[in-house]
Amino acid sequence: MAANGKAALVTGAGKNIGRACVLGLAEDGFNVAINGSSDRAACESVAREAGRFGVKAIVVMGDVGKPEECKRIADAAIEAFGTVDALLNNAALRPNKPFLEMTTTSGGASSMST
């Protein structure tokens, strides 16, 4: 799929699945806004990798669990690219507990209550 300069915003994009999604989108021609909440170096590394596909890649750090941060992140992507054509919500909490031991009060509330 050739995106021809369309833009995507990927949350949780510094590592693992988010990184792979960014690189796949970049390979398909999407400019990418790479979001992470804490590891700027990882996000910057993904941006460099995405740039090798000839697309524009920006890093926008922030916590998508906070509405005001979501607006700032989206605004930065729109400012950079003029629009966001695709949103990939990959950000997640990673509690240090096995899944079956999680409760709504142990850090998995946002995913457990959906």
C-alpha positions as CSV (number, residue, x, y, z in Angstrom):
1,M,0.0,0.0,0.0
2,A,1.6,3.3,-1.1
3,A,0.5,6.0,1.3
4,N,1.9,8.8,-0.8
5,G,2.7,11.2,2.0
6,K,-0.2,10.4,4.3
7,A,0.5,10.7,8.0
8,A,0.1,8.3,10.9
9,L,0.3,8.8,14.7
10,V,1.5,5.7,16.6
11,T,1.3,5.6,20.4
12,G,3.6,3.3,22.4
13,A,5.9,3.4,19.4
14,G,9.4,3.2,21.0
15,K,9.7,-0.6,21.2
16,N,8.3,-3.9,20.2
17,I,4.9,-3.9,18.4
18,G,4.7,-0.1,18.2
19,R,8.2,0.1,16.6
20,A,7.3,-2.6,14.1
21,C,4.1,-0.7,13.2
22,V,6.0,2.5,12.7
23,L,8.5,0.9,10.4
24,G,5.8,-0.9,8.4
25,L,3.9,2.4,7.9
26,A,7.1,4.2,7.0
27,E,7.9,1.5,4.5
28,D,4.5,2.0,3.0
29,G,5.1,5.7,2.6
30,F,3.5,7.2,5.7
31,N,5.0,10.1,7.5
32,V,5.0,9.0,11.2
33,A,4.5,10.7,14.5
34,I,6.2,8.4,17.1
35,N,4.8,8.7,20.6
36,G,6.2,7.3,23.8
37,S,5.8,8.2,27.4
38,S,9.3,7.7,28.9
39,D,12.0,6.4,26.7
40,R,12.9,9.3,24.3
41,A,16.1,7.6,23.1
42,A,14.1,4.5,21.9
43,C,11.6,6.8,20.1
44,E,14.4,8.8,18.5
45,S,16.0,5.5,17.3
46,V,12.7,4.4,15.7
47,A,12.4,7.8,14.1
48,R,15.9,7.4,12.5
49,E,15.0,3.9,11.3
50,A,11.7,5.2,9.8
51,G,13.5,8.1,8.1
52,R,15.6,5.6,6.1
53,F,12.4,4.9,4.1
54,G,12.4,8.5,2.9
55,V,9.5,9.7,5.1
56,K,9.3,12.4,7.7
57,A,9.4,11.1,11.3
58,I,8.8,13.1,14.4
59,V,8.9,12.2,18.1
60,V,6.2,13.5,20.4
61,M,6.6,12.3,24.0
62,G,3.6,12.3,26.3
63,D,1.2,10.1,28.4
64,V,-1.8,9.2,26.3
65,G,-3.6,8.3,29.6
66,K,-4.0,12.0,30.2
67,P,-6.5,13.9,27.9
68,E,-4.5,17.1,27.9
69,E,-1.4,15.2,26.7
70,C,-3.5,13.5,24.0
71,K,-4.5,16.9,22.6
72,R,-0.9,18.1,22.7
73,I,0.4,15.0,21.0
74,A,-2.3,15.2,18.3
75,D,-1.7,18.9,17.8
76,A,2.0,18.3,17.3
77,A,1.4,15.6,14.6
78,I,-1.1,17.9,12.8
79,E,1.3,20.8,13.0
80,A,4.1,18.7,11.5
81,F,2.0,16.9,8.7
82,G,-1.1,19.1,8.2
83,T,-3.3,16.1,9.1
84,V,-3.3,12.7,10.7
85,D,-4.7,10.0,8.3
86,A,-4.2,7.0,10.6
87,L,-4.1,6.6,14.3
88,L,-2.6,3.4,15.8
89,N,-3.3,3.2,19.6
90,N,-0.6,0.8,20.8
91,A,0.3,2.4,24.2
92,A,-0.4,0.2,27.2
93,L,0.3,-0.2,30.9
94,R,2.6,-3.0,31.7
95,P,2.1,-4.0,35.3
96,N,4.7,-6.3,36.9
97,K,2.2,-9.0,37.5
98,P,0.9,-12.0,35.6
99,F,-2.3,-11.2,33.7
100,L,-4.5,-13.5,35.8
101,E,-3.3,-11.7,39.0
102,M,-4.3,-8.2,37.9
103,T,-7.2,-6.4,39.4
104,T,-8.7,-3.0,38.6
105,T,-6.6,-1.5,41.4
106,S,-3.3,-3.1,40.5
107,G,-2.4,-0.9,37.6
108,G,-4.4,-2.6,34.9
109,A,-7.6,-0.7,35.5
110,S,-7.8,1.0,32.1
111,S,-7.5,-2.2,30.2
112,M,-9.4,-4.4,32.6
113,S,-12.5,-2.3,32.7
114,T,-13.1,-2.1,29.0
